Amino acid sequence: MEIIETESGAKVRGNKVGAIYKKWKDNTHKKASAERMVMEMIHQACQVEVGEAGRDGQHQY
């Protein structure tokens, strides 16, 4: 049996409950990673828009 370490540091045997936890953990991390990537893209896009307007001395209201 596989031993899975939970986020809290506890170790769980790789039985059905452990497999369910591992699947949940993988999906949760994928979702968090995707959300983080989207937020970084939005942040970068906002910086580009502000930077271009500020460079030309034009303000967008």
CHARMM-style PDB file with segment names, atoms N, HN, CA, C and O in Angstrom:
ATOM      1  N   MET     1       0.819  -1.188   0.000  1.00  0.00      PROA
ATOM      2  CA  MET     1       0.000   0.000   0.000  1.00  0.00      PROA
ATOM      3  C   MET     1       0.861   1.248   0.000  1.00  0.00      PROA
ATOM      4  O   MET     1       1.927   1.306   0.613  1.00  0.00      PROA
ATOM      5  N   GLU     2       0.366   2.221  -0.697  1.00  0.00      PROA
ATOM      6  HN  GLU     2      -0.500   2.174  -1.195  1.00  0.00      PROA
ATOM      7  CA  GLU     2       1.043   3.509  -0.801  1.00  0.00      PROA
ATOM      8  C   GLU     2       0.687   4.366   0.413  1.00  0.00      PROA
ATOM      9  O   GLU     2      -0.453   4.351   0.878  1.00  0.00      PROA
ATOM     10  N   ILE     3       1.656   5.103   0.916  1.00  0.00      PROA
ATOM     11  HN  ILE     3       2.582   5.115   0.539  1.00  0.00      PROA
ATOM     12  CA  ILE     3       1.419   6.027   2.022  1.00  0.00      PROA
ATOM     13  C   ILE     3       1.361   7.436   1.433  1.00  0.00      PROA
ATOM     14  O   ILE     3       2.268   7.858   0.716  1.00  0.00      PROA
ATOM     15  N   ILE     4       0.284   8.153   1.746  1.00  0.00      PROA
ATOM     16  HN  ILE     4      -0.453   7.810   2.328  1.00  0.00      PROA
ATOM     17  CA  ILE     4       0.099   9.513   1.244  1.00  0.00      PROA
ATOM     18  C   ILE     4       0.219  10.471   2.414  1.00  0.00      PROA
ATOM     19  O   ILE     4      -0.386  10.259   3.464  1.00  0.00      PROA
ATOM     20  N   GLU     5       1.003  11.529   2.231  1.00  0.00      PROA
ATOM     21  HN  GLU     5       1.495  11.702   1.378  1.00  0.00      PROA
ATOM     22  CA  GLU     5       1.136  12.535   3.280  1.00  0.00      PROA
ATOM     23  C   GLU     5       0.156  13.663   2.987  1.00  0.00      PROA
ATOM     24  O   GLU     5       0.181  14.247   1.904  1.00  0.00      PROA
ATOM     25  N   THR     6      -0.708  13.970   3.951  1.00  0.00      PROA
ATOM     26  HN  THR     6      -0.728  13.496   4.832  1.00  0.00      PROA
ATOM     27  CA  THR     6      -1.692  15.035   3.769  1.00  0.00      PROA
ATOM     28  C   THR     6      -1.018  16.389   3.929  1.00  0.00      PROA
ATOM     29  O   THR     6       0.138  16.468   4.344  1.00  0.00      PROA
ATOM     30  N   GLU     7      -1.745  17.461   3.597  1.00  0.00      PROA
ATOM     31  HN  GLU     7      -2.684  17.397   3.260  1.00  0.00      PROA
ATOM     32  CA  GLU     7      -1.186  18.805   3.708  1.00  0.00      PROA
ATOM     33  C   GLU     7      -0.839  19.162   5.145  1.00  0.00      PROA
ATOM     34  O   GLU     7       0.047  19.984   5.380  1.00  0.00      PROA
ATOM     35  N   SER     8      -1.520  18.562   6.102  1.00  0.00      PROA
ATOM     36  HN  SER     8      -2.240  17.895   5.912  1.00  0.00      PROA
ATOM     37  CA  SER     8      -1.234  18.842   7.512  1.00  0.00      PROA
ATOM     38  C   SER     8      -0.048  18.026   8.022  1.00  0.00      PROA
ATOM     39  O   SER     8       0.402  18.224   9.151  1.00  0.00      PROA
ATOM     40  N   GLY     9       0.458  17.111   7.196  1.00  0.00      PROA
ATOM     41  HN  GLY     9       0.092  16.951   6.280  1.00  0.00      PROA
ATOM     42  CA  GLY     9       1.598  16.300   7.586  1.00  0.00      PROA
ATOM     43  C   GLY     9       1.230  14.911   8.057  1.00  0.00      PROA
ATOM     44  O   GLY     9       2.110  14.077   8.268  1.00  0.00      PROA
ATOM     45  N   ALA    10      -0.058  14.646   8.227  1.00  0.00      PROA
ATOM     46  HN  ALA    10      -0.773  15.324   8.056  1.00  0.00      PROA
ATOM     47  CA  ALA    10      -0.502  13.312   8.640  1.00  0.00      PROA
ATOM     48  C   ALA    10      -0.286  12.336   7.486  1.00  0.00      PROA
ATOM     49  O   ALA    10      -0.325  12.727   6.319  1.00  0.00      PROA
ATOM     50  N   LYS    11      -0.062  11.082   7.813  1.00  0.00      PROA
ATOM     51  HN  LYS    11      -0.030  10.765   8.760  1.00  0.00      PROA
ATOM     52  CA  LYS    11       0.149  10.065   6.784  1.00  0.00      PROA
ATOM     53  C   LYS    11      -1.053   9.140   6.730  1.00  0.00      PROA
ATOM     54  O   LYS    11      -1.532   8.663   7.759  1.00  0.00      PROA
ATOM     55  N   VAL    12      -1.535   8.891   5.521  1.00  0.00      PROA
ATOM     56  HN  VAL    12      -1.146   9.278   4.685  1.00  0.00      PROA
ATOM     57  CA  VAL    12      -2.739   8.096   5.298  1.00  0.00      PROA
ATOM     58  C   VAL    12      -2.372   6.928   4.398  1.00  0.00      PROA
ATOM     59  O   VAL    12      -1.598   7.088   3.455  1.00  0.00      PROA
ATOM     60  N   ARG    13      -2.921   5.759   4.683  1.00  0.00      PROA
ATOM     61  HN  ARG    13      -3.550   5.628   5.449  1.00  0.00      PROA
ATOM     62  CA  ARG    13      -2.682   4.599   3.823  1.00  0.00      PROA
ATOM     63  C   ARG    13      -3.385   4.814   2.490  1.00  0.00      PROA
ATOM     64  O   ARG    13      -4.428   5.463   2.419  1.00  0.00      PROA
ATOM     65  N   GLY    14      -2.804   4.268   1.452  1.00  0.00      PROA
ATOM     66  HN  GLY    14      -1.956   3.741   1.510  1.00  0.00      PROA
ATOM     67  CA  GLY    14      -3.338   4.455   0.111  1.00  0.00      PROA
ATOM     68  C   GLY    14      -4.515   3.562  -0.201  1.00  0.00      PROA
ATOM     69  O   GLY    14      -4.546   2.945  -1.266  1.00  0.00      PROA
ATOM     70  N   ASN    15      -5.472   3.473   0.678  1.00  0.00      PROA
ATOM     71  HN  ASN    15      -5.447   3.975   1.543  1.00  0.00      PROA
ATOM     72  CA  ASN    15      -6.677   2.690   0.415  1.00  0.00      PROA
ATOM     73  C   ASN    15      -7.689   3.572  -0.310  1.00  0.00      PROA
ATOM     74  O   ASN    15      -7.316   4.601  -0.873  1.00  0.00      PROA
ATOM     75  N   LYS    16      -8.936   3.193  -0.303  1.00  0.00      PROA
ATOM     76  HN  LYS    16      -9.239   2.357   0.155  1.00  0.00      PROA
ATOM     77  CA  LYS    16      -9.958   3.953  -1.019  1.00  0.00      PROA
ATOM     78  C   LYS    16     -10.040   5.390  -0.517  1.00  0.00      PROA
ATOM     79  O   LYS    16     -10.121   6.318  -1.322  1.00  0.00      PROA
ATOM     80  N   VAL    17     -10.020   5.590   0.789  1.00  0.00      PROA
ATOM     81  HN  VAL    17      -9.953   4.836   1.444  1.00  0.00      PROA
ATOM     82  CA  VAL    17     -10.095   6.940   1.349  1.00  0.00      PROA
ATOM     83  C   VAL    17      -8.873   7.742   0.928  1.00  0.00      PROA
ATOM     84  O   VAL    17      -8.990   8.912   0.564  1.00  0.00      PROA
ATOM     85  N   GLY    18      -7.717   7.125   0.975  1.00  0.00      PROA
ATOM     86  HN  GLY    18      -7.622   6.174   1.270  1.00  0.00      PROA
ATOM     87  CA  GLY    18      -6.491   7.802   0.560  1.00  0.00      PROA
ATOM     88  C   GLY    18      -6.517   8.165  -0.910  1.00  0.00      PROA
ATOM     89  O   GLY    18      -6.051   9.238  -1.293  1.00  0.00      PROA
ATOM     90  N   ALA    19      -7.058   7.282  -1.742  1.00  0.00      PROA
ATOM     91  HN  ALA    19      -7.437   6.410  -1.431  1.00  0.00      PROA
ATOM     92  CA  ALA    19      -7.148   7.549  -3.175  1.00  0.00      PROA
ATOM     93  C   ALA    19      -8.102   8.709  -3.441  1.00  0.00      PROA
ATOM     94  O   ALA    19      -7.845   9.548  -4.305  1.00  0.00      PROA
ATOM     95  N   ILE    20      -9.195   8.750  -2.699  1.00  0.00      PROA
ATOM     96  HN  ILE    20      -9.403   8.068  -1.997  1.00  0.00      PROA
ATOM     97  CA  ILE    20     -10.146   9.855  -2.847  1.00  0.00      PROA
ATOM     98  C   ILE    20      -9.471  11.165  -2.438  1.00  0.00      PROA
ATOM     99  O   ILE    20      -9.619  12.181  -3.116  1.00  0.00      PROA
ATOM    100  N   TYR    21      -8.735  11.138  -1.333  1.00  0.00      PROA
ATOM    101  HN  TYR    21      -8.615  10.312  -0.782  1.00  0.00      PROA
ATOM    102  CA  TYR    21      -8.033  12.338  -0.872  1.00  0.00      PROA
ATOM    103  C   TYR    21      -7.012  12.791  -1.908  1.00  0.00      PROA
ATOM    104  O   TYR    21      -6.920  13.980  -2.213  1.00  0.00      PROA
ATOM    105  N   LYS    22      -6.250  11.855  -2.446  1.00  0.00      PROA
ATOM    106  HN  LYS    22      -6.325  10.889  -2.199  1.00  0.00      PROA
ATOM    107  CA  LYS    22      -5.221  12.207  -3.426  1.00  0.00      PROA
ATOM    108  C   LYS    22      -5.858  12.840  -4.659  1.00  0.00      PROA
ATOM    109  O   LYS    22      -5.345  13.832  -5.176  1.00  0.00      PROA
ATOM    110  N   LYS    23      -6.960  12.285  -5.133  1.00  0.00      PROA
ATOM    111  HN  LYS    23      -7.377  11.479  -4.713  1.00  0.00      PROA
ATOM    112  CA  LYS    23      -7.656  12.838  -6.298  1.00  0.00      PROA
ATOM    113  C   LYS    23      -8.158  14.250  -5.982  1.00  0.00      PROA
ATOM    114  O   LYS    23      -8.017  15.156  -6.803  1.00  0.00      PROA
ATOM    115  N   TRP    24      -8.745  14.437  -4.792  1.00  0.00      PROA
ATOM    116  HN  TRP    24      -8.859  13.701  -4.125  1.00  0.00      PROA
ATOM    117  CA  TRP    24      -9.230  15.756  -4.381  1.00  0.00      PROA
ATOM    118  C   TRP    24      -8.079  16.756  -4.310  1.00  0.00      PROA
ATOM    119  O   TRP    24      -8.199  17.882  -4.792  1.00  0.00      PROA
ATOM    120  N   LYS    25      -6.964  16.341  -3.708  1.00  0.00      PROA
ATOM    121  HN  LYS    25      -6.866  15.426  -3.317  1.00  0.00      PROA
ATOM    122  CA  LYS    25      -5.812  17.228  -3.554  1.00  0.00      PROA
ATOM    123  C   LYS    25      -5.269  17.645  -4.914  1.00  0.00      PROA
ATOM    124  O   LYS    25      -4.976  18.822  -5.127  1.00  0.00      PROA
ATOM    125  N   ASP    26      -5.131  16.699  -5.834  1.00  0.00      PROA
ATOM    126  HN  ASP    26      -5.369  15.743  -5.661  1.00  0.00      PROA
ATOM    127  CA  ASP    26      -4.626  17.014  -7.171  1.00  0.00      PROA
ATOM    128  C   ASP    26      -5.543  18.003  -7.884  1.00  0.00      PROA
ATOM    129  O   ASP    26      -5.070  18.966  -8.489  1.00  0.00      PROA
ATOM    130  N   ASN    27      -6.853  17.767  -7.813  1.00  0.00      PROA
ATOM    131  HN  ASN    27      -7.237  16.985  -7.322  1.00  0.00      PROA
ATOM    132  CA  ASN    27      -7.804  18.669  -8.466  1.00  0.00      PROA
ATOM    133  C   ASN    27      -7.785  20.054  -7.834  1.00  0.00      PROA
ATOM    134  O   ASN    27      -7.869  21.062  -8.537  1.00  0.00      PROA
ATOM    135  N   THR    28      -7.673  20.107  -6.511  1.00  0.00      PROA
ATOM    136  HN  THR    28      -7.604  19.289  -5.941  1.00  0.00      PROA
ATOM    137  CA  THR    28      -7.646  21.388  -5.810  1.00  0.00      PROA
ATOM    138  C   THR    28      -6.411  22.181  -6.196  1.00  0.00      PROA
ATOM    139  O   THR    28      -6.499  23.386  -6.432  1.00  0.00      PROA
ATOM    140  N   HSD    29      -5.267  21.525  -6.265  1.00  0.00      PROA
ATOM    141  HN  HSD    29      -5.195  20.546  -6.073  1.00  0.00      PROA
ATOM    142  CA  HSD    29      -4.034  22.219  -6.619  1.00  0.00      PROA
ATOM    143  C   HSD    29      -4.069  22.691  -8.069  1.00  0.00      PROA
ATOM    144  O   HSD    29      -3.565  23.772  -8.375  1.00  0.00      PROA
ATOM    145  N   LYS    30      -4.657  21.899  -8.964  1.00  0.00      PROA
ATOM    146  HN  LYS    30      -5.066  21.022  -8.715  1.00  0.00      PROA
ATOM    147  CA  LYS    30      -4.780  22.318 -10.363  1.00  0.00      PROA
ATOM    148  C   LYS    30      -5.648  23.564 -10.466  1.00  0.00      PROA
ATOM    149  O   LYS    30      -5.316  24.499 -11.194  1.00  0.00      PROA
ATOM    150  N   LYS    31      -6.769  23.577  -9.730  1.00  0.00      PROA
ATOM    151  HN  LYS    31      -7.038  22.818  -9.138  1.00  0.00      PROA
ATOM    152  CA  LYS    31      -7.688  24.718  -9.764  1.00  0.00      PROA
ATOM    153  C   LYS    31      -7.002  25.960  -9.203  1.00  0.00      PROA
ATOM    154  O   LYS    31      -7.103  27.038  -9.789  1.00  0.00      PROA
ATOM    155  N   ALA    32      -6.315  25.823  -8.090  1.00  0.00      PROA
ATOM    156  HN  ALA    32      -6.233  24.948  -7.614  1.00  0.00      PROA
ATOM    157  CA  ALA    32      -5.633  26.962  -7.476  1.00  0.00      PROA
ATOM    158  C   ALA    32      -4.546  27.493  -8.397  1.00  0.00      PROA
ATOM    159  O   ALA    32      -4.362  28.706  -8.504  1.00  0.00      PROA
ATOM    160  N   SER    33      -3.832  26.604  -9.057  1.00  0.00      PROA
ATOM    161  HN  SER    33      -3.982  25.620  -8.970  1.00  0.00      PROA
ATOM    162  CA  SER    33      -2.781  27.006  -9.981  1.00  0.00      PROA
ATOM    163  C   SER    33      -3.366  27.766 -11.165  1.00  0.00      PROA
ATOM    164  O   SER    33      -2.814  28.783 -11.585  1.00  0.00      PROA
ATOM    165  N   ALA    34      -4.476  27.282 -11.701  1.00  0.00      PROA
ATOM    166  HN  ALA    34      -4.925  26.456 -11.359  1.00  0.00      PROA
ATOM    167  CA  ALA    34      -5.122  27.942 -12.835  1.00  0.00      PROA
ATOM    168  C   ALA    34      -5.636  29.320 -12.429  1.00  0.00      PROA
ATOM    169  O   ALA    34      -5.479  30.282 -13.181  1.00  0.00      PROA
ATOM    170  N   GLU    35      -6.246  29.428 -11.252  1.00  0.00      PROA
ATOM    171  HN  GLU    35      -6.373  28.647 -10.641  1.00  0.00      PROA
ATOM    172  CA  GLU    35      -6.746  30.717 -10.775  1.00  0.00      PROA
ATOM    173  C   GLU    35      -5.597  31.698 -10.572  1.00  0.00      PROA
ATOM    174  O   GLU    35      -5.722  32.875 -10.910  1.00  0.00      PROA
ATOM    175  N   ARG    36      -4.493  31.232 -10.029  1.00  0.00      PROA
ATOM    176  HN  ARG    36      -4.391  30.275  -9.754  1.00  0.00      PROA
ATOM    177  CA  ARG    36      -3.326  32.082  -9.811  1.00  0.00      PROA
ATOM    178  C   ARG    36      -2.792  32.591 -11.143  1.00  0.00      PROA
ATOM    179  O   ARG    36      -2.433  33.763 -11.260  1.00  0.00      PROA
ATOM    180  N   MET    37      -2.738  31.715 -12.154  1.00  0.00      PROA
ATOM    181  HN  MET    37      -3.030  30.763 -12.059  1.00  0.00      PROA
ATOM    182  CA  MET    37      -2.235  32.096 -13.463  1.00  0.00      PROA
ATOM    183  C   MET    37      -3.130  33.173 -14.091  1.00  0.00      PROA
ATOM    184  O   MET    37      -2.623  34.129 -14.678  1.00  0.00      PROA
ATOM    185  N   VAL    38      -4.441  33.027 -13.973  1.00  0.00      PROA
ATOM    186  HN  VAL    38      -4.853  32.251 -13.496  1.00  0.00      PROA
ATOM    187  CA  VAL    38      -5.374  34.019 -14.518  1.00  0.00      PROA
ATOM    188  C   VAL    38      -5.182  35.360 -13.817  1.00  0.00      PROA
ATOM    189  O   VAL    38      -5.150  36.402 -14.473  1.00  0.00      PROA
ATOM    190  N   MET    39      -5.054  35.345 -12.508  1.00  0.00      PROA
ATOM    191  HN  MET    39      -5.079  34.499 -11.975  1.00  0.00      PROA
ATOM    192  CA  MET    39      -4.860  36.590 -11.759  1.00  0.00      PROA
ATOM    193  C   MET    39      -3.551  37.274 -12.154  1.00  0.00      PROA
ATOM    194  O   MET    39      -3.506  38.500 -12.252  1.00  0.00      PROA
ATOM    195  N   GLU    40      -2.493  36.507 -12.381  1.00  0.00      PROA
ATOM    196  HN  GLU    40      -2.529  35.511 -12.302  1.00  0.00      PROA
ATOM    197  CA  GLU    40      -1.221  37.083 -12.812  1.00  0.00      PROA
ATOM    198  C   GLU    40      -1.347  37.704 -14.196  1.00  0.00      PROA
ATOM    199  O   GLU    40      -0.776  38.764 -14.453  1.00  0.00      PROA
ATOM    200  N   MET    41      -2.092  37.052 -15.096  1.00  0.00      PROA
ATOM    201  HN  MET    41      -2.556  36.191 -14.887  1.00  0.00      PROA
ATOM    202  CA  MET    41      -2.291  37.589 -16.441  1.00  0.00      PROA
ATOM    203  C   MET    41      -3.075  38.900 -16.383  1.00  0.00      PROA
ATOM    204  O   MET    41      -2.744  39.850 -17.092  1.00  0.00      PROA
ATOM    205  N   ILE    42      -4.106  38.956 -15.547  1.00  0.00      PROA
ATOM    206  HN  ILE    42      -4.375  38.183 -14.971  1.00  0.00      PROA
ATOM    207  CA  ILE    42      -4.894  40.184 -15.391  1.00  0.00      PROA
ATOM    208  C   ILE    42      -4.015  41.294 -14.828  1.00  0.00      PROA
ATOM    209  O   ILE    42      -4.071  42.433 -15.293  1.00  0.00      PROA
ATOM    210  N   HSD    43      -3.213  40.966 -13.838  1.00  0.00      PROA
ATOM    211  HN  HSD    43      -3.167  40.041 -13.460  1.00  0.00      PROA
ATOM    212  CA  HSD    43      -2.321  41.948 -13.220  1.00  0.00      PROA
ATOM    213  C   HSD    43      -1.341  42.499 -14.254  1.00  0.00      PROA
ATOM    214  O   HSD    43      -1.120  43.709 -14.310  1.00  0.00      PROA
ATOM    215  N   GLN    44      -0.753  41.631 -15.066  1.00  0.00      PROA
ATOM    216  HN  GLN    44      -0.932  40.648 -15.021  1.00  0.00      PROA
ATOM    217  CA  GLN    44       0.190  42.067 -16.093  1.00  0.00      PROA
ATOM    218  C   GLN    44      -0.497  42.936 -17.136  1.00  0.00      PROA
ATOM    219  O   GLN    44       0.072  43.935 -17.575  1.00  0.00      PROA
ATOM    220  N   ALA    45      -1.704  42.575 -17.537  1.00  0.00      PROA
ATOM    221  HN  ALA    45      -2.167  41.763 -17.180  1.00  0.00      PROA
ATOM    222  CA  ALA    45      -2.445  43.358 -18.526  1.00  0.00      PROA
ATOM    223  C   ALA    45      -2.750  44.752 -17.983  1.00  0.00      PROA
ATOM    224  O   ALA    45      -2.658  45.734 -18.721  1.00  0.00      PROA
ATOM    225  N   CYS    46      -3.108  44.849 -16.717  1.00  0.00      PROA
ATOM    226  HN  CYS    46      -3.183  44.052 -16.118  1.00  0.00      PROA
ATOM    227  CA  CYS    46      -3.394  46.151 -16.106  1.00  0.00      PROA
ATOM    228  C   CYS    46      -2.137  47.006 -16.053  1.00  0.00      PROA
ATOM    229  O   CYS    46      -2.205  48.213 -16.284  1.00  0.00      PROA
ATOM    230  N   GLN    47      -1.010  46.413 -15.759  1.00  0.00      PROA
ATOM    231  HN  GLN    47      -0.955  45.432 -15.571  1.00  0.00      PROA
ATOM    232  CA  GLN    47       0.242  47.161 -15.699  1.00  0.00      PROA
ATOM    233  C   GLN    47       0.616  47.695 -17.072  1.00  0.00      PROA
ATOM    234  O   GLN    47       1.104  48.820 -17.177  1.00  0.00      PROA
ATOM    235  N   VAL    48       0.401  46.922 -18.117  1.00  0.00      PROA
ATOM    236  HN  VAL    48       0.005  46.008 -18.031  1.00  0.00      PROA
ATOM    237  CA  VAL    48       0.723  47.352 -19.480  1.00  0.00      PROA
ATOM    238  C   VAL    48      -0.153  48.536 -19.861  1.00  0.00      PROA
ATOM    239  O   VAL    48       0.351  49.516 -20.410  1.00  0.00      PROA
ATOM    240  N   GLU    49      -1.462  48.472 -19.584  1.00  0.00      PROA
ATOM    241  HN  GLU    49      -1.872  47.676 -19.139  1.00  0.00      PROA
ATOM    242  CA  GLU    49      -2.376  49.563 -19.926  1.00  0.00      PROA
ATOM    243  C   GLU    49      -1.996  50.844 -19.188  1.00  0.00      PROA
ATOM    244  O   GLU    49      -1.946  51.911 -19.798  1.00  0.00      PROA
ATOM    245  N   VAL    50      -1.731  50.756 -17.907  1.00  0.00      PROA
ATOM    246  HN  VAL    50      -1.771  49.889 -17.411  1.00  0.00      PROA
ATOM    247  CA  VAL    50      -1.368  51.930 -17.115  1.00  0.00      PROA
ATOM    248  C   VAL    50      -0.021  52.464 -17.573  1.00  0.00      PROA
ATOM    249  O   VAL    50       0.159  53.676 -17.692  1.00  0.00      PROA
ATOM    250  N   GLY    51       0.920  51.574 -17.830  1.00  0.00      PROA
ATOM    251  HN  GLY    51       0.774  50.589 -17.733  1.00  0.00      PROA
ATOM    252  CA  GLY    51       2.248  51.990 -18.264  1.00  0.00      PROA
ATOM    253  C   GLY    51       2.213  52.721 -19.592  1.00  0.00      PROA
ATOM    254  O   GLY    51       2.908  53.725 -19.750  1.00  0.00      PROA
ATOM    255  N   GLU    52       1.432  52.255 -20.545  1.00  0.00      PROA
ATOM    256  HN  GLU    52       0.868  51.439 -20.416  1.00  0.00      PROA
ATOM    257  CA  GLU    52       1.368  52.893 -21.858  1.00  0.00      PROA
ATOM    258  C   GLU    52       0.708  54.257 -21.764  1.00  0.00      PROA
ATOM    259  O   GLU    52       1.188  55.205 -22.386  1.00  0.00      PROA
ATOM    260  N   ALA    53      -0.374  54.392 -21.008  1.00  0.00      PROA
ATOM    261  HN  ALA    53      -0.764  53.623 -20.503  1.00  0.00      PROA
ATOM    262  CA  ALA    53      -1.071  55.670 -20.873  1.00  0.00      PROA
ATOM    263  C   ALA    53      -0.190  56.673 -20.135  1.00  0.00      PROA
ATOM    264  O   ALA    53      -0.137  57.845 -20.507  1.00  0.00      PROA
ATOM    265  N   GLY    54       0.490  56.224 -19.104  1.00  0.00      PROA
ATOM    266  HN  GLY    54       0.447  55.272 -18.802  1.00  0.00      PROA
ATOM    267  CA  GLY    54       1.350  57.110 -18.334  1.00  0.00      PROA
ATOM    268  C   GLY    54       2.558  57.573 -19.119  1.00  0.00      PROA
ATOM    269  O   GLY    54       3.020  58.698 -18.929  1.00  0.00      PROA
ATOM    270  N   ARG    55       3.070  56.748 -19.981  1.00  0.00      PROA
ATOM    271  HN  ARG    55       2.695  55.834 -20.136  1.00  0.00      PROA
ATOM    272  CA  ARG    55       4.255  57.075 -20.761  1.00  0.00      PROA
ATOM    273  C   ARG    55       3.955  58.193 -21.754  1.00  0.00      PROA
ATOM    274  O   ARG    55       4.793  59.067 -21.974  1.00  0.00      PROA
ATOM    275  N   ASP    56       2.770  58.174 -22.354  1.00  0.00      PROA
ATOM    276  HN  ASP    56       2.089  57.464 -22.176  1.00  0.00      PROA
ATOM    277  CA  ASP    56       2.400  59.169 -23.351  1.00  0.00      PROA
ATOM    278  C   ASP    56       1.820  60.424 -22.720  1.00  0.00      PROA
ATOM    279  O   ASP    56       1.555  61.401 -23.421  1.00  0.00      PROA
ATOM    280  N   GLY    57       1.620  60.412 -21.423  1.00  0.00      PROA
ATOM    281  HN  GLY    57       1.835  59.618 -20.854  1.00  0.00      PROA
ATOM    282  CA  GLY    57       1.042  61.553 -20.746  1.00  0.00      PROA
ATOM    283  C   GLY    57      -0.461  61.628 -20.895  1.00  0.00      PROA
ATOM    284  O   GLY    57      -1.070  62.639 -20.545  1.00  0.00      PROA
ATOM    285  N   GLN    58      -1.059  60.589 -21.401  1.00  0.00      PROA
ATOM    286  HN  GLN    58      -0.565  59.768 -21.685  1.00  0.00      PROA
ATOM    287  CA  GLN    58      -2.505  60.565 -21.586  1.00  0.00      PROA
ATOM    288  C   GLN    58      -3.127  59.789 -20.439  1.00  0.00      PROA
ATOM    289  O   GLN    58      -2.601  58.762 -20.009  1.00  0.00      PROA
ATOM    290  N   HSD    59      -4.226  60.280 -19.961  1.00  0.00      PROA
ATOM    291  HN  HSD    59      -4.653  61.114 -20.311  1.00  0.00      PROA
ATOM    292  CA  HSD    59      -4.919  59.594 -18.879  1.00  0.00      PROA
ATOM    293  C   HSD    59      -6.248  59.084 -19.387  1.00  0.00      PROA
ATOM    294  O   HSD    59      -6.972  59.813 -20.067  1.00  0.00      PROA
ATOM    295  N   GLN    60      -6.575  57.876 -19.079  1.00  0.00      PROA
ATOM    296  HN  GLN    60      -5.988  57.284 -18.528  1.00  0.00      PROA
ATOM    297  CA  GLN    60      -7.850  57.306 -19.488  1.00  0.00      PROA
ATOM    298  C   GLN    60      -8.785  57.330 -18.289  1.00  0.00      PROA
ATOM    299  O   GLN    60      -8.490  56.743 -17.248  1.00  0.00      PROA
ATOM    300  N   TYR    61      -9.902  58.007 -18.439  1.00  0.00      PROA
ATOM    301  HN  TYR    61     -10.142  58.484 -19.284  1.00  0.00      PROA
ATOM    302  CA  TYR    61     -10.871  58.083 -17.344  1.00  0.00      PROA
ATOM    303  C   TYR    61     -12.127  57.381 -17.718  1.00  0.00      PROA
ATOM    304  OT1 TYR    61     -13.068  57.334 -16.924  1.00  0.00      PROA
TER     305      TYR     61
END
